[in-house]
Amino acid sequence: MSLVRFWQSIIILFGLHKEVGAFVSNGAKLRQNLFLQNSFGVNKYHASLQATKSSDEISAFSIDLPDNIPDISILYESDRILIVDKPSGISHHNDEADAPGVVTVVRHQQQKRLWGVHRLDKVTSGILIFAKDAEMASHLATAFAEGKIQKIYVGVSAKLKPKKRQGWVKGGMSRSRNKSWKLIRDPKDKENFAKTRFFTAKLSPKYESDQVQDDDDSTRKFTCILFRPFTGRTHQLRVAAKSVGLALLGDPIYKDGQDDIVSERTYLHASGISIPSIAGEAEVNLWNPPPFESLAGKSELDSVLSVLMQKHCDLPNLLDAASPGLKKIS
């Protein structure tokens, strides 16, 4: 079965919505919705397996649904583009255990066919783009391939002594053991070449004022990483972080070695995107802050991101979109 036929066939039929927010800069309408777990405890979802004369007609059947359905917030919507905030821990497509992927959930939420034009790893959260028609999907996929769509990610590592505090990570991406990838400095396969710019800053942990910490915890620090990828390879940023001695906190594959820290997720988030005007659509510059407040606290996180973005962001329109959530630095 082709991916297009697969996308046409899957849709979920239950869901609720509420408002959320993000920073966006362009002339189109901002839709703010949130997919919620069914409040009536219904643990079934329906999917179509029957092609009909009308693509909007579906024949559905029920299968077991996992207890937890992640929230999928809508960050931006125009006539032909939809951008969502993918949660960490959900695959792109339905996984081997038949848990619904983000494509399935968002299609249900919108009650229409959508086209995915890029992916995020299961452990990664943040900005994910869908097209509302096949033509726009082709335009967006081409823009990605040509490097016209620019992205910024934010990550956190428990490591404090990187091989370098900023710079480039370049090399070929090659499959390794246990679902991992590795970086090859002189690759034979030039088509899988990866190129990433990164910048780092110290990040202090979040502690309640009346909470007593032991000596080790009281001196615990983290490293915040601003990633600027120029290619889009599988596990590219996770491998880049590992290669400079900054394995991401909570990464189940590229271990950070911090077994004493309980992490509920991998700390990598697609935070910013800049999309040029494509096929008559307005330019989009969207900033979606990382949901890492439980680790560092909002004030500390905002301060660190403000420094990193204002010093190193080379996308002026995206920086303008992010400015309402950043602190002024001298």
N, C-alpha and C positions, 0 to 999 in steps of 0.2 A: 504494500500500500504506500503511495507517495505521501510526502508530508502535506501537500495541498489537500489531498483527499482525507488525510487524517484530521487536519484542521477543520475541514468542512463537516466532519462527522461527530465531533465532540462538543457537547454543551451541557451545563448543569442548570437545574431548574429552580433551586431554592436560594433565597438570600435576602438580607436587609441592608439598609444604607444609613450613614450619618455623615456629618461634615468633618473635614480635616483641612489642613492647609500646607502651602509651600510657597516659596518665592519664585515668581515667574515674570519675565519681561518680554511682552509682545502685545500686539493689538487684539488678539483673539480672546474669546471667553474662557475663563478659568472654571472648570468643573471641579467640585470638591465633594467626593463621595467616599464611603468606606464600606467594604464588604464585611459583614459580621457573620459569626457562626449562627446557624438557625436556632432561634431562642426556644423553639418548641421541642428541642432534643431529637429532631429528625436526623438520623444518621444514614440517609440514602441520597445518592445523586443519580441523575438520569443522563444517559448518553445515547446519541443517535448512531445507529449502524446501517441505516437504510437510506440510500440515495433516492431522491424523489425528483419530480419534474421541476419543482420550485426549491431553491436552496434554502428557503426559509422554513420549509415544511420538514418536520422531524418525526421519527418514530423512536420512542424512548424505552429504555429498560432500566431497572434499579439494580445497583450493586452496593456493597457495603462501603461506607465512607468512614475514614478515620475520625476519631472523636474531635480532634482539633483542626479546624479549617482556619488558615491564617487570614488576617485582615489584608485586604488589597485596596489601598487608597488610590484614588484618581487624582493625579497632580495637575494634569493639563489635558484639554480636549479641544479640537477644532473639527471642522467638517470631515477631515481625512486622516487625522493623526490623533492617537490616544497615548498618553504617557502615564504609567502607573508607578507606584512605590512598592516594589517587590519585597516581601519579607524574607529574612534569612530562614533557611530550613525547608524551602519548597522548591522542587525541581521545575525545570522549564516545561516539560511534558509529563504526563502521568508516569509515575515511576514503576519499578518492577513489582511493587506490592499493590499496584493499582490505586495508589493515593493520587488525588487530582493534582496536576501541575498548575503553574500560574497561568498558562494559556487557557486551560479548561475553566479555571475559576473566573478569569476576567471575561471570557466569552459568556459565561453564565451571567455575570454581573451586568454586562451590557446587552445581553439577550440578542447578540448578533455575531456574525462571522467577523473575525479579525485575523490579521496576518502578522506574525512575529517577524521582525527584521534583524534581531540580534539576540544574544542570550546573556544571562548572568549565571555564574555557578550556583549550585544549590545553596551553598553556605553564604553567598553574597546577597546583600540587600541593596535596595535603591532603585534608581531610575531605569525603567524598562519601556521601550517604545513599541507600539503596535501601529500598523496601518489599517485603515478602514476599507481599503479596496486594493486589488491586485496591482493596479498601475502605480499607486503610491508606494506599495511595498517594494516594487522594483526600483523606483526612484530613491527610496531611502537606503536600500541595500547597496545600490551603486554609490551613493554618497558615503556610506560607511567604508566601502572598499577603496574609494579614492581619498579617504582621509579628510573629507569635508565636514564630517560630524565629529566634534571634539568633546572629550569627556574628562572629568576629574573624579577621582576616587579618594576616600579617606580610610586609612587603616590604623590600627593600634597594635603595637608589639610590647611584650613585657621585657624585651631586651633593651639595654641602655648603651651598649658600645658597638654601634654599627661599624662596618669596615670603612664607610664614608658617610657623612651626614647629608650629602646631597650629590646628585650627579645622574649619570646615565647607566642603565642596565640594557645591554644589547647582546643578542645571540640567537641561535636557533633553538627551537623548542622540540624536544624529543621525548617520546614515551619512556617511562622508567617502570619500576616495580610498584605494586600495590596501588594502582590507579594514579600514580604520581607522574609528573613531568619533570624534566631536568633541562638546564640551560647548557647549550653547547657553544663555546666561544667561536669556533671556526666551522660552522655547519656546512654540510654538503647540500642540504635541502634549503635553498634560499627562500622558497615559498613559505616556509614556516618560521621566518625570521621575526623576532620580537624586539620592540624598542620602547623603552619606558624612561621617563624623567621622573625623579623623585626628590622630595625635600622633607626634612624631619625637624621636630621640635620636642622638647620634654613636656610630658603631660603628668600633672599631679593627680592622685586618686581622689575619689569622693569619700569623705568621712563625715559622719554626723558630729556636731560639736560636742555632744555628751557621750560619744562612743570612745571607749578606751582601746587603743591599739597596742599590740606588743611591739617590741623594738624593731622586729623585721618589717612588720606591716607599716609602721609609722614612717619608715624611710622608703617605702615602696614607690617607685616612679615608673612611668611608662613612656614609650616613644610614640608620638603621633606622626603619621606618614601621609604626605600629600602626593598622590600618584597622578602623573600626566601621561597616559598611554598614547603612543602613536601608531600602534597596531592593536589587533584584537584577537589574541591567541588564547586557547584553552589554558586556564590556570596562570596566565601571564604574570599578573601582579603578585600572586601568591609565591610563584617561583622567584620573581624579582626580589621580593622581600627576604625570602630565605637566602638568596645568593649574597646579599649584603649584610647578613647577620641579624636580620630583623624579622624572623618568622612571625607571622601574625598570631596574635593571642587567640586561642581557641581553635586554631586550624587543625582538623582531625588527620590530615595527611602530612602536611609540612610542619611537624611538631615543633612547638616553641620551647619545650623542656621545662615549662613552669607548671609542674604538677601540683604545686601547693596553691595555685590560683584556680578557683572554681569559675569556669566561664560557661555561660549559657549559650554562646554562639561564637562564630568566627567574626572577628572585628574587621570587616571590610564592607564598605558602603559606597555605592555609586552616587555621588553627591551632586555633581554638576554636569550639565550638557549644553552644548551650543550647536543648534541646527540652523544652517543657512536657509534662505528662502528657496523652496523647492516646488516646482510645478504650480506656482501661484500661491502657495502657502506662505504665511508670514514667517519671518525669522523667529526662532524660539531660543531663549536663554533661560534656563531653569536651574535654580539652586535648591537642593533638598538636603538639609543638614543631617548628619549622621545621628542615629538614635542611640548614642553612647553615654547618655547622662548617668545611667546607673553605675558606670565605671569611673567617670571623672567629674561629674557635676556639670550643669549647664554653663555656669559662669566661667569655669576653668576651660571647658571645651570651646566655648565661644571665643575666649581670649586667644587660645592657641591657634584656632582656625583663622582668626582675624589676622594674626601675624603671618601665617603661612600663605594665605590667599593674597593679602595686600602686598607682600614682598615678592611672591613668585608666580601668581596667576598671570599668564600671558594672553588671556582672552578678555579684553576690556568689557565687552557687552555682558559676558557671564559674570564678571566681577561686579558690574552695576546691578545685575539681578540679585547677587548675593549680599550686596551692601546693607539692606535693611536688617539682616541678621548678624552683621559683623560689627565689631567695636572699632572705633577710630584709633589708629596708632600713629605715633609721631615719627 
